[in-house]
Amino acid sequence: MKILIIEDEQAAVRRLQKLLGDIDPGIEVIGALSSIDSSVEWLQINPSPDIILMDIHLADGSSFDIFEKVVITAPVVFVTAYDEYALQAFKVNAIDYLLKPIKQNELELALQKVSKKQVKAEESTDLFQRLQDAGFIHKSKRLLVRMGQSIKLVDLDNVAYFYSKDKISFAVLPGNKRYPLDQSLDQIEQMIDPLHFFRINRQFIVKMSSIEEMVTYSKSRVKLKLDPPTEEDTIVSKERSPEFKKWLIGTD
């Protein structure tokens, strides 16, 4: 395995080299670069490595600038002392995000994901989930939505409601914009603010401000009219009706 290190602290470079040697003496470190300019120049004229270990803060700026200047096809593992850049790391070709001081077992697990082929999309999904679980991406703020090869950031505060159909979850925004999601409604339910959102049944999670009208559907059930409108019936289930009424008036 051929590895390129992009890191401006020589002590950190030596530690990475030692860890790599301990993991596999056959690993070859083909370069150790300390700046954006030197990294761009190297990547422009050399074959792609099997993996890049990249710090975020370099001598001449942020390593994210490298991605603006050259196409990087190699999988990237970010090694950094800062946790606030995890979302940016997800947007580029990152397979992991390791916090300093780097532990050997964490680095080894990251290297095990790398093969000679392009990293699979589902591995990026796994990374996103682990970043959420670790608290790098705040669960109550935003969702990353995949649209083909593009990734869109959706603020949860802007979502009118979530629903599922044919085993696919969707977020619906004002203007009837609908985005497919990687997460299930059960997962989304753990991310949202319960003061503003409520799971009315297995199929829908609604935001209070999206409820345009409520009508009695049966003795203990309520039918909702939502904005934006939906073709599906939005009926509060019998089991959830008591909690729904408490949620509406703001009581525990």
Protein Blocks (a to p, Z undefined) as FASTA:
>chain_A
ZZddddfbfklmmmmmmmmmmmomkbccfbdcfbfklmmmmmmmpccdfbdcddfbdfkb
cfklmmmmoccfbdcddddfbfklmmmmmmmccfbdcdddddfklmmmmmmmpcfbdcdf
klmmmmmmmmmmnomacfklbccddehjbccdddfklpmbdcdeehiacdddehiiacdd
fbdfklmmmmmcfklgccfbfkbccdfklpmbdcdfblmbccdddddddfbdcdddfklm
mmmmmmmnopZZ
